[in-house]
Amino acid sequence: MELRKFVTPEIIHGAGARHLAGCYARNMGATRVLVVSDAGVVAAGWTAEVVGLLEREGIRTTLYADVSPNPRTSEVAAGARACVEASCDGIVAVGGGSAMDCAKGIGIVVADARPLVEFEGVDRIESPIPPLLCVPTTCGSAADVSQFAIFTDRELRQKFAVVSKAIVPDVSLVDTEVTRTLPAGVVACTAVDALVHGLEAFVSNASSPLTDGFALSAIGRVAENLPAALRDPPDLEARAQLMLASLEAGLAFSNASLGAVHAMAHAVGGLADNAHGEANAMLVEHVTAFNYASCAERLDRVAARLGADLGGLGADARRDALIEALARVKRAAGLTLRLRDRGVARADLRALARSAVADPCMATNPRPMSPRDVEVVYERAW
């Protein structure tokens, strides 16, 4: 067994976990915190509830909620200014992946007083960020437990990744009750994101026995619970299972990394500014078909978790059964768009491929990909 590291925040999971925000922030030594959220979560009421819990513990708060679905470098810079001007000594993120990644970016800029883009890549953060507590409100990003953060530079129309254990949050309060206000479209996109996290972590060339169990469990939970979570929104049990799948997949990919689906989806998201889970859905079948020959045994285990019957099938038929199982999950989620449906032109594909091969996630894809390989996969998804 090769040496592997495994990093994780302190995790409190279950109904009502958010009610511990005040005491955990106080335990982190915070006296004034920047609360990072977004307009949708503010409207749902979760942000105000967490602010109240913090203030009841004597912790002063400053709210920063100008966060886009794909957090922008300009928003991180504005949030960092708000954090410094309010003399905040801690950060609390209440929201989905965008709010949590923005909070991570704010912490990086506050700690090092340099533009965020200078930290692009792996392990480039030199100073510890302020204490960070997360209350995730979606069932997919797992930014609350991961050492990844993704940002958009709208001037360049590109996304970039910052990867470092320095941005693993200190505490994650994973509260299943917040799933009751999630719109169906957000459930679909974030749950498929969690599924892809699990799939890519499981076949990653940095996977380990410690990450494999989390990855496979997450895949199975999404496949089993996503249809019910979308069909019957009051069914909080199904949505709670998706929240747990997000957590498991996050623990897997944060430590095993990801692969070409995410590398290519980041490039697409930078150009089209569409939902990250949707971008993953556009690409997952095509990347998986490309990777199959390099990790067939592992991908057969993924297919089984998705409910595919592989008995007696040859390699090509097993691959096709896996692709159909992935397509079935996508159809159940209503995620059937292609790249061209989001304004990606065929002429864009070569530039997207150049961007994708430079993404850190590409390093752990189980099958090496040249720029031309990536371009061909984009063509199949176009």
C-alpha positions in Angstrom: 0.0 0.0 0.0 1.4 3.4 -1.0 1.5 6.2 1.4 -1.5 8.5 1.3 -2.6 11.5 3.3 -6.1 12.1 4.4 -7.3 15.6 5.6 -10.7 16.5 6.9 -12.3 19.2 9.0 -14.2 18.5 12.2 -17.6 17.3 11.0 -20.9 17.5 12.8 -23.6 15.7 10.7 -27.3 15.5 11.3 -30.6 17.3 11.7 -30.1 20.6 13.5 -26.3 20.7 13.2 -26.5 24.4 12.1 -27.6 25.3 15.6 -24.0 24.7 16.8 -22.6 27.5 14.6 -22.3 30.0 17.5 -20.6 27.7 20.0 -18.2 26.3 17.4 -17.3 29.8 16.1 -16.6 30.8 19.7 -14.5 27.7 20.3 -12.4 28.7 17.2 -11.7 32.0 19.1 -13.7 34.2 16.8 -15.0 37.5 18.2 -16.2 39.0 14.9 -16.9 37.0 11.8 -17.5 37.7 8.1 -20.6 35.7 7.1 -20.3 34.7 3.4 -23.5 33.7 1.7 -25.6 34.4 -1.4 -28.9 35.9 -2.3 -30.8 32.6 -2.6 -29.7 31.3 0.8 -30.4 34.7 2.3 -33.9 34.6 0.8 -34.4 31.1 2.2 -33.7 32.4 5.7 -30.8 30.2 6.6 -28.2 33.1 6.6 -30.2 35.1 9.1 -30.7 32.1 11.3 -27.0 31.5 11.5 -26.3 35.2 12.1 -28.7 35.0 15.0 -26.9 32.0 16.5 -23.6 33.7 16.2 -24.8 36.9 17.8 -26.4 35.0 20.7 -22.9 33.8 21.5 -21.6 37.4 21.6 -19.9 37.2 18.2 -20.3 40.3 16.0 -21.1 39.7 12.3 -20.6 41.3 9.0 -22.6 39.9 6.1 -21.1 39.6 2.6 -23.6 38.0 0.2 -22.5 39.3 -3.2 -21.6 35.9 -4.5 -22.4 34.6 -8.0 -23.1 30.9 -8.8 -19.5 30.6 -10.0 -17.6 32.8 -7.6 -15.6 35.5 -9.3 -12.2 36.9 -8.4 -13.7 40.4 -8.2 -16.2 39.1 -5.6 -13.4 37.5 -3.6 -11.5 40.8 -3.6 -14.6 42.7 -2.4 -15.2 40.2 0.3 -11.6 40.4 1.5 -11.9 44.2 1.7 -15.1 43.8 3.8 -13.4 41.3 6.0 -10.4 43.6 6.7 -12.5 46.7 7.1 -14.6 45.0 9.8 -11.6 43.6 11.5 -13.0 40.1 11.3 -11.0 37.3 12.9 -13.0 34.4 11.5 -15.2 33.4 8.5 -18.5 31.6 8.4 -19.8 30.4 5.1 -23.5 29.6 4.8 -24.4 28.3 1.3 -23.4 26.0 -1.5 -20.1 25.6 -3.2 -20.0 29.1 -4.5 -20.3 30.7 -1.1 -17.9 28.3 0.5 -15.3 28.7 -2.2 -15.7 32.4 -2.1 -15.1 32.3 1.7 -11.9 30.2 1.1 -10.7 32.8 -1.4 -11.4 35.6 0.9 -9.4 33.9 3.6 -6.5 33.4 1.3 -6.4 37.1 0.2 -6.8 38.3 3.8 -4.0 36.2 5.0 -1.5 37.0 2.3 -2.7 40.4 0.9 -2.0 39.3 -2.7 -4.4 38.8 -5.6 -6.1 35.5 -5.6 -4.8 34.4 -9.0 -1.3 34.2 -7.6 -2.4 31.1 -5.7 -3.6 29.2 -8.7 -2.4 25.6 -8.6 -1.4 23.1 -5.9 0.1 24.0 -2.5 0.9 27.7 -3.2 -0.6 29.1 -0.1 2.0 30.3 2.4 0.0 31.7 5.3 -2.8 30.1 7.3 -6.2 31.5 6.5 -8.5 32.8 9.3 -10.6 30.1 11.0 -13.3 28.9 8.7 -16.7 27.3 9.6 -19.0 26.1 6.9 -22.8 25.4 6.9 -23.4 23.8 3.5 -26.9 24.2 2.1 -26.6 22.1 -1.1 -26.1 18.4 -1.6 -23.1 18.2 -3.9 -20.2 20.6 -3.8 -18.6 19.3 -0.6 -16.5 22.5 -0.4 -17.1 22.3 3.3 -14.7 19.3 3.6 -12.4 19.7 0.6 -9.0 21.2 -0.1 -10.2 22.5 -3.5 -11.6 25.9 -4.4 -12.6 27.0 -7.9 -12.8 30.6 -9.1 -13.8 32.4 -12.3 -12.0 35.2 -14.0 -14.7 36.8 -16.1 -12.4 39.0 -18.0 -10.5 36.0 -19.3 -13.6 33.8 -19.2 -11.7 31.1 -17.5 -11.9 29.2 -14.2 -8.9 28.2 -12.1 -8.3 25.9 -9.2 -6.6 26.5 -5.9 -5.7 23.3 -4.1 -4.2 23.3 -0.6 -4.9 21.7 2.8 -4.6 25.3 4.0 -8.1 25.9 2.8 -9.7 22.8 4.4 -12.4 24.3 6.7 -11.9 23.9 10.4 -15.5 22.9 11.0 -18.4 21.6 8.8 -21.9 21.6 10.2 -23.8 19.3 7.8 -27.4 19.9 8.6 -29.9 17.7 6.7 -32.8 20.0 7.5 -31.6 22.7 5.1 -32.3 20.5 2.1 -36.0 21.2 2.4 -35.7 24.6 0.7 -33.4 23.4 -2.2 -35.0 24.0 -5.6 -35.2 20.8 -7.7 -32.8 22.2 -10.3 -30.2 22.8 -7.6 -30.7 19.3 -6.2 -30.2 17.8 -9.6 -27.0 19.7 -10.4 -25.4 19.3 -7.1 -26.3 15.6 -6.7 -24.8 14.8 -10.1 -21.7 16.8 -9.0 -21.5 14.5 -6.0 -21.8 11.4 -8.1 -19.0 12.6 -10.4 -16.9 13.4 -7.4 -17.3 9.8 -6.2 -16.7 8.3 -9.7 -13.5 10.3 -10.4 -12.1 9.8 -6.9 -12.6 6.0 -7.2 -10.7 5.8 -10.5 -8.2 8.5 -9.7 -4.6 7.4 -9.8 -4.3 8.8 -6.3 -7.1 6.7 -4.8 -6.6 4.6 -1.7 -8.5 2.1 0.4 -9.4 5.0 2.7 -11.1 7.0 -0.1 -12.6 4.1 -2.0 -15.3 3.3 0.5 -16.5 6.8 0.7 -16.5 7.1 -3.1 -18.5 4.0 -3.8 -20.9 4.7 -1.0 -21.6 8.2 -2.4 -22.2 6.8 -5.9 -24.8 4.4 -4.6 -26.6 6.9 -2.5 -27.0 9.3 -5.4 -28.3 6.6 -7.7 -30.7 5.3 -5.1 -32.1 8.6 -3.8 -32.0 11.2 -6.5 -35.2 10.2 -8.3 -37.2 10.4 -5.0 -35.6 13.6 -3.9 -36.8 15.2 -7.2 -40.1 13.5 -7.4 -41.2 14.3 -3.8 -39.5 17.4 -2.4 -41.1 16.9 1.0 -39.3 13.6 1.2 -36.5 14.9 3.4 -35.0 11.4 3.9 -34.1 11.2 0.2 -32.6 14.7 0.3 -30.8 13.9 3.5 -29.2 10.8 1.8 -28.0 13.1 -1.0 -26.5 15.4 1.6 -24.6 12.4 3.1 -23.5 11.4 -0.4 -22.1 14.8 -0.9 -20.1 14.6 2.3 -18.8 11.1 1.5 -17.8 12.1 -2.0 -16.1 15.2 -0.7 -14.0 13.2 1.7 -13.0 10.9 -1.2 -12.1 13.5 -3.8 -10.5 16.0 -1.4 -7.9 13.2 -0.7 -7.8 11.3 -4.0 -8.4 14.3 -6.3 -10.5 14.2 -9.5 -10.0 13.7 -13.2 -10.8 14.8 -16.7 -14.5 15.4 -16.2 -13.8 18.1 -13.7 -10.8 19.5 -15.6 -12.9 19.8 -18.7 -16.0 21.1 -16.8 -13.9 23.9 -15.3 -12.9 25.1 -18.7 -16.5 24.9 -19.9 -17.8 26.8 -16.9 -15.2 29.6 -17.4 -16.5 30.1 -20.9 -20.3 29.5 -20.5 -20.6 30.4 -16.8 -23.1 27.6 -16.4 -23.8 25.5 -13.3 -20.8 23.3 -12.5 -23.0 20.1 -12.0 -24.5 20.7 -15.4 -21.1 21.0 -17.0 -20.0 17.7 -15.4 -23.2 16.1 -16.6 -22.4 17.2 -20.2 -19.1 15.4 -20.1 -19.2 12.4 -17.7 -20.3 9.8 -20.2 -17.8 10.8 -22.8 -14.8 11.0 -20.4 -15.8 7.7 -18.8 -16.0 5.9 -22.2 -12.5 7.3 -23.0 -11.1 6.1 -19.6 -12.8 2.7 -19.5 -10.0 0.6 -21.0 -7.5 2.0 -18.4 -9.6 1.1 -15.3 -12.3 -1.3 -16.5 -12.4 -3.3 -13.2 -13.0 -0.2 -11.2 -15.5 1.3 -13.5 -17.4 -2.1 -13.5 -17.8 -1.6 -9.8 -19.1 1.9 -10.4 -21.6 0.4 -12.9 -22.8 -2.1 -10.2 -23.4 0.8 -7.7 -25.5 2.5 -10.4 -27.6 -0.6 -10.7 -26.3 -2.0 -14.0 -26.4 -5.8 -14.6 -23.0 -6.8 -16.0 -23.4 -10.6 -15.8 -21.9 -12.4 -18.7 -21.1 -9.3 -20.7 -17.9 -8.7 -22.6 -15.7 -5.6 -22.1 -17.4 -3.4 -24.7 -20.9 -4.4 -23.5 -19.9 -3.7 -19.8 -18.7 -0.2 -20.9 -21.9 0.4 -22.7 -24.0 -0.7 -19.7 -22.1 1.8 -17.5 -22.6 4.6 -20.0 -26.3 3.9 -20.1 -26.5 3.8 -16.3 -24.9 7.2 -16.2 -27.3 8.5 -18.9 -30.2 7.1 -16.8 -29.1 9.2 -13.8 -28.8 12.2 -16.0 -32.2 11.8 -17.5 -33.8 11.4 -14.0 -32.1 14.7 -13.1 -33.2 16.4 -16.2 -29.6 17.1 -17.2 -29.6 16.3 -20.9 -28.2 19.5 -22.5 -25.1 19.4 -24.7 -22.3 21.9 -24.9 -23.8 23.8 -27.8 -27.0 24.3 -25.8 -25.0 26.6 -23.5 -23.5 28.7 -26.3 -20.2 26.8 -26.7 -19.2 26.9 -30.4 -17.4 24.2 -32.1 -14.6 26.7 -32.8 -14.2 27.1 -29.0 -13.3 23.4 -28.4 -9.5 23.7 -29.2 -9.0 26.5 -26.7 -11.1 24.7 -24.1 -8.9 21.6 -24.5 -5.7 23.7 -23.9 -7.3 25.0 -20.7 -8.4 21.6 -19.5 -5.1 19.9 -19.9 -3.5 22.5 -17.7 -6.1 22.0 -14.9 -4.7 20.3 -11.7 -7.5 17.7 -11.9 -6.1 16.3 -15.1 -3.0 15.0 -13.3 -5.0 12.2 -11.6 -7.1 11.1 -14.5 -6.6 7.3 -14.9 -5.7 7.6 -18.6 -3.4 10.3 -19.9 -5.0 12.8 -22.3 -3.3 14.9 -24.9 -4.9 18.2 -26.0 -6.2 16.4 -29.1 -7.7 13.6 -26.9 -9.5 16.2 -24.9 -10.7 18.1 -28.0 -12.2 14.8 -29.4 -14.0 14.2 -26.2 -15.4 17.7 -26.3 -16.5 17.1 -29.8 -18.5 14.0 -28.7 -20.2 16.1 -26.0 -20.9 19.1 -28.3 
